[in-house]
Amino acid sequence: MKWWRRQYQNTEIEPDEIFLDASNAPAFDRARFEGRLEKPLSQGTFFYLTAVLILLFFILITRTWNLQITNGEAFAVESKSNSLESKTIFALRGIITDVNGTVLVENTIMEDGSVKRNYLLPSLGQVIGYVSYPKKDSKGIYYDTTETGIAGLEAEYDAHLSGSNGQLLTETDAFGKVRSEGTIVKAEAGQTLRLSIDVNLERLFARAISNIVIRHGFIAGAGVIMSVDTGAVRAIVSYPSYDPNVMSNGGSPEIIASYTSNPGRPFLDHTVSGVYAPGSIVKPFIASGALTDELITPSTIIDDPGFISLPDPYNPGKFFIFKGWKKLGPLDVRDALAWSSNIFFYTVGGGFGNQKGLGIDRLNYWYQQFGLGSITGIDLPGESNGLLPTPKWKREAFNEPWYLGDTYFTAIGQYSMRVTPIQMVKAVAVIANGGKLFTPTLLLDKEPMYTTVPVSDSSLTVVREGMRRTVTRALAGALNLPYVTVAAKTGTAQTGTRNQYGNSWVIGFFPYENPQYAFTVVLERGPQGSGSQAVNVMRELFDSLYAANSPYVGGSAITNTIAQ
């Protein structure tokens, strides 16, 4: 104690204070604290600082003990009750519109955040297709977060229409209260798909086909209308169809069963996947080839007595009889097309008397040049090739030789020849546009693609004249209209085990003077005597277009609607 007091009461002047006096004070730099006396920190300061640090350390130890030991188990249970969940933000699939911007397929956002497709024109079922939605398990958790195109354009352009899903991170506590929420990845919508289809033309075309099919007892029908200058498809109909809303959203079992049991096969796109014997609609292509090959001239006359009789080389005195549909008399190529003379094209195809024929190899060459027997390349899945019969094919399929009669029947689109409606509209467009074989497309503004058919312009001119004569003088008189000039070729192909049914065809283009559009219609398996009904489909369509003042028949009205 005495030592402490002595230290505390020490008043001895320190050496650095000896020279500090008022006389030299003005010389110090006060800003740098010169001239000030330094006092050491007192022992009390160190004591209190140490005490505060010890207290803080004690509080930290106590809190740690409370969290880890005393309440550790309870806090662990509560922590497990909090959840951090990553939720999918579903991307909007791209919409689909027609050539004028009318929406054909849109999206509807559901209460749970999922997205449903809404198909506004069910008659386009096979063409547009449908989607498969993301799937949940029994707990409502999505194990498949992808919306996938299943058929039609939805499948063909799935990558274009699909967007990219986003992710939302959500934290909830034990009571289900959201503690925090934030977007990790933003959803990106798919791209719009703009079609070359005109919805106004489409709905009238679909109505005309369905009306004739139902009225005259056919089981199905199909049709295509295409621009002859670009290959852009303006209308495409496959009847009967299915409702994509039913297929995507899950309709009643009764509706699904009605689709599968329908003899018209609603799930088959008849325009690209249906294959049919073409019948007489192939005659314009045979005429074009024969004229180009100079096998005949525009003035060549062939007599049609109603039949051709060929001697049986294996049975002397017996004959094979190949019949026409009626006696037509002497015909040039224009009238042979107009009146659809089988005898004329038997002769041109296989030869008879003094008239040399193309023969099966050259027949198939010209069919192939016009795109028959091979896929067209249209942007739809499931397209069929069809079939061009050849001697090799017959030998492999039936182990039989090829006969002249087989050539005759192939020359009029019968025997085992098969084509699709999309092939036929592509082929007839060549006659209309002067030799360009376009790849059909359903996309707006797609760059046109074509190859050139090696057929002479003069030959095509003669064939166009014959097809116009079909309308003005012969078998397609129902299309001889005052408000639009049409050129056409009809055809009937027998089918059934006893040839008791018939497929009715018509192909053509309009307007005749300056062709803009090619068309084809096929009606499947109608009763005998109904072979002309495909023409009536086009007549009903043209009348509807005229009543609507449509620009397709010279009118000026343009309405964007999908009303049925």
PAKOL-34721 format. One line per field, with one value per residue (C-alpha): x, y, z; residue number from 0. Coordinates in pm, whole numbers, plus 50000, padded with zeros to 5 digits. Example, Ala and Ser with C-alpha at 12.3 -4.5 7.8 and 13.67 -1.06 7.14 Angstrom:
REM PAKOL-34721
u <- (51230 | 51367)
v <- (49550 | 49894)
w <- (50780 | 50714)
pos <- (0 | 1)
This chain:
REM PAKOL-34721
u <- (50000 | 50281 | 50441 | 50120 | 50081 | 50434 | 50380 | 50052 | 50193 | 50509 | 50527 | 50871 | 50906 | 50979 | 51275 | 51059 | 50875 | 51186 | 51199 | 50830 | 50758 | 50554 | 50842 | 50865 | 50491 | 50419 | 50674 | 50469 | 50249 | 49921 | 49763 | 50016 | 49958 | 50309 | 50356 | 50103 | 50177 | 50100 | 49947 | 49961 | 49636 | 49542 | 49533 | 49158 | 49102 | 49268 | 49071 | 48731 | 48815 | 48915 | 48595 | 48379 | 48556 | 48511 | 48140 | 48090 | 48271 | 48051 | 47736 | 47859 | 47930 | 47590 | 47407 | 47597 | 47511 | 47145 | 47136 | 47339 | 47269 | 46960 | 46734 | 46936 | 46696 | 46392 | 46560 | 46668 | 46309 | 46190 | 46464 | 46358 | 46004 | 46126 | 46145 | 46327 | 46146 | 46225 | 45903 | 45874 | 45749 | 45586 | 45671 | 45396 | 45401 | 45402 | 45061 | 44963 | 44798 | 44672 | 44803 | 44605 | 44708 | 44387 | 44472 | 44414 | 44580 | 44621 | 44722 | 44507 | 44675 | 44516 | 44477 | 44775 | 44999 | 44998 | 44919 | 44660 | 44635 | 44307 | 44243 | 43994 | 43942 | 43892 | 43848 | 44225 | 44284 | 44514 | 44701 | 44772 | 44789 | 44793 | 45028 | 45107 | 45113 | 45359 | 45272 | 45231 | 45266 | 45007 | 45140 | 45092 | 45463 | 45566 | 45801 | 45769 | 45779 | 45778 | 45484 | 45547 | 45390 | 45246 | 45106 | 45073 | 45237 | 45265 | 45508 | 45674 | 45759 | 45788 | 46128 | 45996 | 45683 | 45841 | 45963 | 46205 | 46063 | 46177 | 46250 | 46103 | 46279 | 46037 | 46113 | 45828 | 45829 | 45670 | 45336 | 45333 | 45411 | 45630 | 45949 | 46112 | 46052 | 46252 | 46293 | 46614 | 46553 | 46302 | 46063 | 46090 | 45783 | 45792 | 45781 | 45465 | 45399 | 45238 | 45077 | 45005 | 44651 | 44364 | 44110 | 43820 | 43898 | 43972 | 43639 | 43436 | 43640 | 43597 | 43223 | 43187 | 43377 | 43189 | 42854 | 42915 | 43067 | 42767 | 42506 | 42629 | 42750 | 43128 | 43331 | 43597 | 43725 | 44029 | 44127 | 44411 | 44426 | 44776 | 44938 | 45080 | 45355 | 45498 | 45371 | 45206 | 44906 | 44599 | 44357 | 44400 | 44115 | 44104 | 43756 | 43655 | 43886 | 43935 | 43916 | 44269 | 44118 | 43983 | 44315 | 44523 | 44292 | 44152 | 43798 | 43541 | 43610 | 43300 | 43441 | 43779 | 43604 | 43402 | 43726 | 43882 | 43568 | 43494 | 43553 | 43676 | 43981 | 43988 | 44346 | 44470 | 44564 | 44409 | 44583 | 44940 | 44907 | 44602 | 44688 | 44433 | 44411 | 44400 | 44198 | 44165 | 44317 | 44659 | 44568 | 44691 | 45039 | 45043 | 44927 | 45203 | 45468 | 45341 | 45328 | 45676 | 45815 | 45642 | 45471 | 45156 | 45081 | 44793 | 44621 | 44669 | 44331 | 44261 | 43925 | 43742 | 43491 | 43432 | 43682 | 44016 | 44042 | 44378 | 44439 | 44539 | 44885 | 44837 | 44485 | 44436 | 44092 | 44041 | 44076 | 44137 | 43881 | 43972 | 43666 | 43616 | 43335 | 43142 | 43192 | 43336 | 43449 | 43751 | 43929 | 44227 | 44418 | 44210 | 43881 | 44034 | 44111 | 43772 | 43578 | 43832 | 43874 | 44024 | 44078 | 44285 | 44512 | 44532 | 44670 | 44905 | 45022 | 45077 | 45032 | 44768 | 44756 | 44978 | 45003 | 45314 | 45276 | 45498 | 45547 | 45562 | 45912 | 45833 | 45495 | 45661 | 45928 | 45665 | 45474 | 45796 | 45873 | 45542 | 45620 | 45390 | 45503 | 45731 | 45689 | 45636 | 45839 | 45547 | 45613 | 45382 | 45479 | 45374 | 45371 | 45326 | 45510 | 45228 | 45316 | 45409 | 45381 | 45669 | 45757 | 46017 | 45765 | 45509 | 45764 | 45872 | 45519 | 45331 | 45600 | 45422 | 45536 | 45425 | 45153 | 45047 | 44717 | 44907 | 45051 | 44705 | 44559 | 44857 | 44808 | 44460 | 44560 | 44431 | 44589 | 44810 | 44896 | 44855 | 44894 | 44819 | 44609 | 44910 | 45102 | 44817 | 44787 | 45163 | 45148 | 44856 | 45026 | 45303 | 45051 | 44913 | 45244 | 45430 | 45666 | 45769 | 45731 | 45704 | 45753 | 45425 | 45455 | 45224 | 45450 | 45400 | 45692 | 45894 | 46134 | 45973 | 46154 | 46100 | 46248 | 46176 | 45988 | 46134 | 45802 | 45753 | 45553 | 45349 | 45250 | 45133 | 44933 | 44746 | 44680 | 44548 | 44314 | 44191 | 44127 | 43937 | 43733 | 43647 | 43464 | 43307 | 43199 | 43227 | 43246 | 43310 | 43030 | 42928 | 43238 | 43148 | 43082 | 43028 | 43234 | 43554 | 43715 | 43818 | 44014 | 43971 | 44008 | 43779 | 43851 | 43685 | 43869 | 43689 | 43757 | 43624 | 43647 | 43387 | 43461 | 43134 | 43267 | 43429 | 43670 | 43573 | 43848 | 43881 | 44197 | 44234 | 44333 | 44184 | 44150 | 44220 | 44366 | 44614 | 44637 | 44683 | 44563 | 44566 | 44320 | 44252 | 43963 | 43918 | 43609 | 43668 | 43457 | 43126 | 42847 | 42844 | 42735 | 42878 | 43195 | 43112 | 43065 | 43417 | 43328 | 43029 | 43259 | 43440 | 43111 | 42980 | 43308 | 43312 | 42950 | 43027 | 43328 | 43123 | 42849 | 43115 | 43263 | 43593 | 43907 | 43960 | 43680 | 43740 | 43574 | 43724 | 43603 | 43858 | 43723 | 43935 | 43709 | 43697 | 43322 | 43194)
v <- (50000 | 50236 | 50159 | 50239 | 50566 | 50662 | 50590 | 50778 | 51088 | 51111 | 51466 | 51449 | 51624 | 51388 | 51469 | 51545 | 51809 | 52000 | 52202 | 52266 | 52623 | 52908 | 53055 | 52780 | 52686 | 52888 | 52677 | 52353 | 52223 | 52190 | 51994 | 51715 | 51730 | 51875 | 52034 | 51814 | 51593 | 51220 | 51046 | 50668 | 50473 | 50407 | 50058 | 50099 | 50124 | 49788 | 49638 | 49745 | 49645 | 49298 | 49267 | 49358 | 49101 | 48829 | 48916 | 48897 | 48565 | 48431 | 48542 | 48370 | 48046 | 48061 | 48120 | 47841 | 47605 | 47707 | 47646 | 47325 | 47151 | 47285 | 47344 | 47174 | 46886 | 47113 | 47350 | 47056 | 46935 | 47284 | 47321 | 46999 | 47135 | 47424 | 47333 | 47472 | 47376 | 47438 | 47473 | 47460 | 47770 | 47623 | 47798 | 47902 | 47695 | 47899 | 47977 | 47871 | 48114 | 48107 | 48314 | 48620 | 48596 | 48431 | 48218 | 47846 | 47719 | 47917 | 47859 | 47869 | 47911 | 47694 | 47776 | 47558 | 47740 | 47468 | 47550 | 47384 | 47402 | 47519 | 47406 | 47640 | 47453 | 47082 | 46996 | 47043 | 46767 | 46540 | 46835 | 47034 | 46731 | 46757 | 46755 | 46548 | 46753 | 46734 | 46450 | 46433 | 46147 | 46051 | 46326 | 46596 | 46627 | 46668 | 46395 | 46502 | 46877 | 46872 | 46958 | 46747 | 46750 | 46408 | 46433 | 46669 | 47009 | 46997 | 46708 | 46830 | 47171 | 47071 | 47237 | 47562 | 47568 | 47452 | 47712 | 47672 | 47615 | 47836 | 47761 | 47928 | 47873 | 47882 | 47845 | 47759 | 47710 | 47441 | 47618 | 47635 | 48004 | 48122 | 48263 | 48360 | 48322 | 48411 | 48319 | 48135 | 48078 | 48279 | 48085 | 48154 | 48116 | 47916 | 48079 | 48149 | 47913 | 48098 | 47872 | 47925 | 47792 | 48035 | 47956 | 48096 | 47871 | 47581 | 47583 | 47606 | 47327 | 47106 | 47170 | 47084 | 46756 | 46647 | 46735 | 46522 | 46233 | 46212 | 46279 | 46016 | 45737 | 45762 | 45665 | 45936 | 46222 | 46440 | 46749 | 46995 | 47341 | 47470 | 47774 | 47670 | 47934 | 47860 | 47523 | 47693 | 47492 | 47714 | 47445 | 47082 | 46861 | 46505 | 46381 | 46242 | 46407 | 46396 | 46681 | 46763 | 46903 | 46558 | 46390 | 46638 | 46688 | 46339 | 46302 | 46047 | 45680 | 45683 | 45957 | 45785 | 45456 | 45626 | 45740 | 45395 | 45221 | 45471 | 45302 | 45636 | 45615 | 45963 | 45917 | 45871 | 46189 | 46091 | 46375 | 46253 | 45900 | 45769 | 45577 | 45527 | 45396 | 45720 | 45606 | 45845 | 46149 | 46023 | 46072 | 46435 | 46320 | 46036 | 46278 | 46524 | 46254 | 46105 | 46448 | 46541 | 46207 | 46278 | 45941 | 46131 | 46483 | 46713 | 46602 | 46225 | 46049 | 45720 | 45548 | 45446 | 45170 | 45099 | 44812 | 44666 | 44301 | 44123 | 43761 | 43522 | 43391 | 43080 | 42997 | 43044 | 43170 | 43338 | 43707 | 43939 | 44219 | 44556 | 44773 | 45145 | 45307 | 45378 | 45404 | 45749 | 45721 | 45899 | 46130 | 46357 | 46399 | 46698 | 46515 | 46196 | 46392 | 46564 | 46238 | 46026 | 45764 | 45445 | 45310 | 45614 | 45577 | 45198 | 45256 | 45541 | 45351 | 45005 | 45032 | 44883 | 44821 | 45071 | 45303 | 45250 | 45278 | 45425 | 45090 | 45035 | 45173 | 45502 | 45523 | 45501 | 45748 | 46012 | 45928 | 45976 | 46306 | 46440 | 46317 | 46015 | 45714 | 45911 | 46142 | 46509 | 46644 | 46830 | 46929 | 46671 | 46341 | 46001 | 46071 | 45764 | 45689 | 45522 | 45260 | 45246 | 44882 | 44744 | 44402 | 44359 | 44448 | 44200 | 43924 | 43979 | 44025 | 43756 | 43556 | 43629 | 43779 | 44120 | 44126 | 44388 | 44412 | 44522 | 44810 | 44902 | 44919 | 45114 | 45366 | 45450 | 45459 | 45115 | 44776 | 44818 | 45184 | 45394 | 45767 | 46019 | 46335 | 46554 | 46389 | 46461 | 46829 | 46865 | 46695 | 46893 | 47217 | 47129 | 47137 | 47468 | 47650 | 47527 | 47263 | 47341 | 47060 | 47242 | 47093 | 47156 | 47345 | 47453 | 47735 | 48098 | 48268 | 47948 | 47970 | 47787 | 47473 | 47306 | 47094 | 47131 | 46857 | 46790 | 46830 | 47063 | 47383 | 47297 | 46964 | 47131 | 47383 | 47101 | 46922 | 47240 | 47284 | 46927 | 46980 | 47299 | 47111 | 46859 | 47143 | 47319 | 47015 | 46690 | 46516 | 46808 | 47033 | 47111 | 47332 | 47537 | 47851 | 48211 | 48368 | 48155 | 47956 | 47606 | 47328 | 46976 | 46603 | 46348 | 45992 | 45687 | 45388 | 45068 | 44908 | 44632 | 44255 | 44260 | 44613 | 44708 | 45044 | 45337 | 45617 | 45945 | 46190 | 46532 | 46734 | 47073 | 47436 | 47786 | 48039 | 47882 | 48189 | 48267 | 47966 | 48050 | 47743 | 47368 | 47136 | 46770 | 46588 | 46218 | 46056 | 45708 | 45394 | 45523 | 45315 | 45231 | 45521 | 45789 | 45849 | 46208 | 46336 | 46474 | 46732 | 46834 | 46903 | 47165 | 47303 | 47350 | 47511 | 47754 | 47851 | 47917 | 48127 | 48326 | 48385 | 48513 | 48746 | 48564 | 48679 | 48318 | 48365 | 48730 | 48890 | 49140 | 49040 | 48917 | 48804 | 48653 | 48410 | 48048 | 48025 | 47688)
w <- (50000 | 50080 | 49745 | 49564 | 49743 | 49668 | 49301 | 49291 | 49474 | 49265 | 49136 | 48990 | 48654 | 48366 | 48137 | 47830 | 48026 | 48128 | 47806 | 47776 | 47855 | 47722 | 47530 | 47270 | 47257 | 46939 | 46747 | 46779 | 46499 | 46679 | 46388 | 46454 | 46826 | 46892 | 47224 | 47401 | 47694 | 47669 | 47963 | 47992 | 48027 | 48382 | 48531 | 48581 | 48207 | 48151 | 48437 | 48306 | 47945 | 48063 | 48261 | 47961 | 47740 | 48003 | 48029 | 47650 | 47634 | 47915 | 47729 | 47411 | 47598 | 47766 | 47434 | 47266 | 47552 | 47524 | 47146 | 47135 | 47466 | 47639 | 47333 | 47059 | 47000 | 46983 | 46739 | 46520 | 46495 | 46406 | 46146 | 45977 | 45955 | 45737 | 45368 | 45067 | 44745 | 44381 | 44180 | 43801 | 43623 | 43312 | 42988 | 42751 | 42433 | 42111 | 41965 | 41613 | 41370 | 41013 | 40723 | 40837 | 41202 | 41326 | 41631 | 41578 | 41896 | 42217 | 42580 | 42893 | 43232 | 43502 | 43872 | 43971 | 43726 | 43463 | 43101 | 42876 | 42498 | 42347 | 41988 | 41826 | 41496 | 41572 | 41203 | 41172 | 41426 | 41226 | 41076 | 41392 | 41622 | 42000 | 42301 | 42607 | 42926 | 43220 | 43456 | 43836 | 44079 | 44340 | 44573 | 44313 | 44243 | 43877 | 43761 | 43396 | 43335 | 42955 | 42726 | 42417 | 42070 | 41989 | 41635 | 41339 | 41343 | 41722 | 41677 | 41357 | 41504 | 41869 | 41912 | 41760 | 41976 | 42303 | 42545 | 42836 | 43184 | 43469 | 43839 | 44150 | 44487 | 44785 | 45160 | 45400 | 45778 | 45992 | 45974 | 45594 | 45589 | 45301 | 45448 | 45118 | 44745 | 44438 | 44070 | 43991 | 43619 | 43418 | 43190 | 42817 | 42595 | 42271 | 41929 | 41733 | 41441 | 41150 | 40894 | 40526 | 40587 | 40542 | 40812 | 40609 | 40314 | 40547 | 40729 | 40406 | 40246 | 40552 | 40554 | 40185 | 40223 | 40536 | 40377 | 40066 | 40263 | 40494 | 40228 | 39981 | 40207 | 40186 | 40491 | 40462 | 40252 | 40207 | 40013 | 39960 | 39803 | 39729 | 39570 | 39232 | 39253 | 39599 | 39722 | 40021 | 40137 | 40182 | 40301 | 40401 | 40519 | 40647 | 40738 | 40982 | 41231 | 41605 | 41854 | 41979 | 42300 | 42379 | 42305 | 42508 | 42805 | 42828 | 42698 | 42800 | 42717 | 42497 | 42275 | 42246 | 42165 | 41891 | 41730 | 41730 | 41601 | 41322 | 40981 | 40848 | 41079 | 41239 | 41358 | 41001 | 40818 | 40485 | 40299 | 40359 | 40496 | 40310 | 39991 | 39714 | 39361 | 39159 | 38860 | 38567 | 38739 | 38621 | 38255 | 38230 | 38333 | 38080 | 37810 | 37906 | 37884 | 37558 | 37394 | 37522 | 37399 | 37063 | 37085 | 36989 | 36868 | 36959 | 36638 | 36684 | 36660 | 36835 | 36797 | 37113 | 37026 | 37395 | 37428 | 37319 | 37224 | 37247 | 37143 | 37421 | 37314 | 37525 | 37406 | 37030 | 36942 | 37280 | 37355 | 37647 | 37654 | 37808 | 37840 | 37838 | 38028 | 37704 | 37328 | 37258 | 36894 | 36742 | 36991 | 37002 | 37327 | 37443 | 37405 | 37546 | 37863 | 37869 | 37830 | 38018 | 37746 | 37885 | 37534 | 37432 | 37735 | 37714 | 37366 | 37465 | 37771 | 37632 | 37257 | 37028 | 36655 | 36476 | 36777 | 36986 | 37363 | 37633 | 37805 | 38180 | 38227 | 38054 | 38223 | 38561 | 38452 | 38388 | 38705 | 38900 | 38725 | 38853 | 39206 | 39222 | 39423 | 39656 | 39952 | 39877 | 40169 | 40326 | 40686 | 40843 | 41004 | 40874 | 40501 | 40278 | 39954 | 39767 | 39506 | 39138 | 39025 | 38819 | 38676 | 38951 | 39220 | 39081 | 39059 | 39420 | 39553 | 39358 | 39177 | 38849 | 38517 | 38397 | 38130 | 37879 | 38062 | 38374 | 38171 | 38043 | 38392 | 38528 | 38244 | 38377 | 38746 | 38839 | 38912 | 39224 | 39175 | 39493 | 39555 | 39831 | 39793 | 39871 | 39584 | 39345 | 39431 | 39395 | 39054 | 38911 | 39018 | 38769 | 38485 | 38609 | 38662 | 38354 | 38491 | 38851 | 39105 | 39438 | 39782 | 39968 | 40297 | 40578 | 40698 | 40606 | 40431 | 40394 | 40103 | 39806 | 39693 | 39358 | 39084 | 38714 | 38532 | 38184 | 38007 | 37711 | 37744 | 37437 | 37591 | 37910 | 37711 | 37533 | 37863 | 38024 | 37729 | 37771 | 38142 | 38071 | 37813 | 38090 | 38265 | 37967 | 37762 | 37953 | 38290 | 38528 | 38403 | 38763 | 38779 | 38472 | 38677 | 38566 | 38846 | 38829 | 38547 | 38651 | 38479 | 38617 | 38573 | 38735 | 38834 | 38985 | 39125 | 39217 | 39553 | 39774 | 39740 | 39460 | 39338 | 39506 | 39627 | 39456 | 39543 | 39381 | 39273 | 39121 | 39058 | 38892 | 38916 | 38898 | 38753 | 38417 | 38242 | 38521 | 38753 | 39120 | 39308 | 39252 | 39425 | 39485 | 39652 | 39721 | 39874 | 40009 | 39959 | 39844 | 39691 | 39322 | 39105 | 39336 | 39137 | 39044 | 39396 | 39442 | 39177 | 39387 | 39682 | 39477 | 39344 | 39698 | 39801 | 39508 | 39572 | 39939 | 39847 | 39600 | 39858 | 40099 | 39833 | 39879 | 39697 | 39588 | 39336 | 39255 | 39559 | 39798 | 40144 | 40399 | 40734 | 41007 | 41185 | 41287 | 41322 | 41209)
pos <- (0 | 1 | 2 | 3 | 4 | 5 | 6 | 7 | 8 | 9 | 10 | 11 | 12 | 13 | 14 | 15 | 16 | 17 | 18 | 19 | 20 | 21 | 22 | 23 | 24 | 25 | 26 | 27 | 28 | 29 | 30 | 31 | 32 | 33 | 34 | 35 | 36 | 37 | 38 | 39 | 40 | 41 | 42 | 43 | 44 | 45 | 46 | 47 | 48 | 49 | 50 | 51 | 52 | 53 | 54 | 55 | 56 | 57 | 58 | 59 | 60 | 61 | 62 | 63 | 64 | 65 | 66 | 67 | 68 | 69 | 70 | 71 | 72 | 73 | 74 | 75 | 76 | 77 | 78 | 79 | 80 | 81 | 82 | 83 | 84 | 85 | 86 | 87 | 88 | 89 | 90 | 91 | 92 | 93 | 94 | 95 | 96 | 97 | 98 | 99 | 100 | 101 | 102 | 103 | 104 | 105 | 106 | 107 | 108 | 109 | 110 | 111 | 112 | 113 | 114 | 115 | 116 | 117 | 118 | 119 | 120 | 121 | 122 | 123 | 124 | 125 | 126 | 127 | 128 | 129 | 130 | 131 | 132 | 133 | 134 | 135 | 136 | 137 | 138 | 139 | 140 | 141 | 142 | 143 | 144 | 145 | 146 | 147 | 148 | 149 | 150 | 151 | 152 | 153 | 154 | 155 | 156 | 157 | 158 | 159 | 160 | 161 | 162 | 163 | 164 | 165 | 166 | 167 | 168 | 169 | 170 | 171 | 172 | 173 | 174 | 175 | 176 | 177 | 178 | 179 | 180 | 181 | 182 | 183 | 184 | 185 | 186 | 187 | 188 | 189 | 190 | 191 | 192 | 193 | 194 | 195 | 196 | 197 | 198 | 199 | 200 | 201 | 202 | 203 | 204 | 205 | 206 | 207 | 208 | 209 | 210 | 211 | 212 | 213 | 214 | 215 | 216 | 217 | 218 | 219 | 220 | 221 | 222 | 223 | 224 | 225 | 226 | 227 | 228 | 229 | 230 | 231 | 232 | 233 | 234 | 235 | 236 | 237 | 238 | 239 | 240 | 241 | 242 | 243 | 244 | 245 | 246 | 247 | 248 | 249 | 250 | 251 | 252 | 253 | 254 | 255 | 256 | 257 | 258 | 259 | 260 | 261 | 262 | 263 | 264 | 265 | 266 | 267 | 268 | 269 | 270 | 271 | 272 | 273 | 274 | 275 | 276 | 277 | 278 | 279 | 280 | 281 | 282 | 283 | 284 | 285 | 286 | 287 | 288 | 289 | 290 | 291 | 292 | 293 | 294 | 295 | 296 | 297 | 298 | 299 | 300 | 301 | 302 | 303 | 304 | 305 | 306 | 307 | 308 | 309 | 310 | 311 | 312 | 313 | 314 | 315 | 316 | 317 | 318 | 319 | 320 | 321 | 322 | 323 | 324 | 325 | 326 | 327 | 328 | 329 | 330 | 331 | 332 | 333 | 334 | 335 | 336 | 337 | 338 | 339 | 340 | 341 | 342 | 343 | 344 | 345 | 346 | 347 | 348 | 349 | 350 | 351 | 352 | 353 | 354 | 355 | 356 | 357 | 358 | 359 | 360 | 361 | 362 | 363 | 364 | 365 | 366 | 367 | 368 | 369 | 370 | 371 | 372 | 373 | 374 | 375 | 376 | 377 | 378 | 379 | 380 | 381 | 382 | 383 | 384 | 385 | 386 | 387 | 388 | 389 | 390 | 391 | 392 | 393 | 394 | 395 | 396 | 397 | 398 | 399 | 400 | 401 | 402 | 403 | 404 | 405 | 406 | 407 | 408 | 409 | 410 | 411 | 412 | 413 | 414 | 415 | 416 | 417 | 418 | 419 | 420 | 421 | 422 | 423 | 424 | 425 | 426 | 427 | 428 | 429 | 430 | 431 | 432 | 433 | 434 | 435 | 436 | 437 | 438 | 439 | 440 | 441 | 442 | 443 | 444 | 445 | 446 | 447 | 448 | 449 | 450 | 451 | 452 | 453 | 454 | 455 | 456 | 457 | 458 | 459 | 460 | 461 | 462 | 463 | 464 | 465 | 466 | 467 | 468 | 469 | 470 | 471 | 472 | 473 | 474 | 475 | 476 | 477 | 478 | 479 | 480 | 481 | 482 | 483 | 484 | 485 | 486 | 487 | 488 | 489 | 490 | 491 | 492 | 493 | 494 | 495 | 496 | 497 | 498 | 499 | 500 | 501 | 502 | 503 | 504 | 505 | 506 | 507 | 508 | 509 | 510 | 511 | 512 | 513 | 514 | 515 | 516 | 517 | 518 | 519 | 520 | 521 | 522 | 523 | 524 | 525 | 526 | 527 | 528 | 529 | 530 | 531 | 532 | 533 | 534 | 535 | 536 | 537 | 538 | 539 | 540 | 541 | 542 | 543 | 544 | 545 | 546 | 547 | 548 | 549 | 550 | 551 | 552 | 553 | 554 | 555 | 556 | 557 | 558 | 559 | 560 | 561 | 562 | 563)
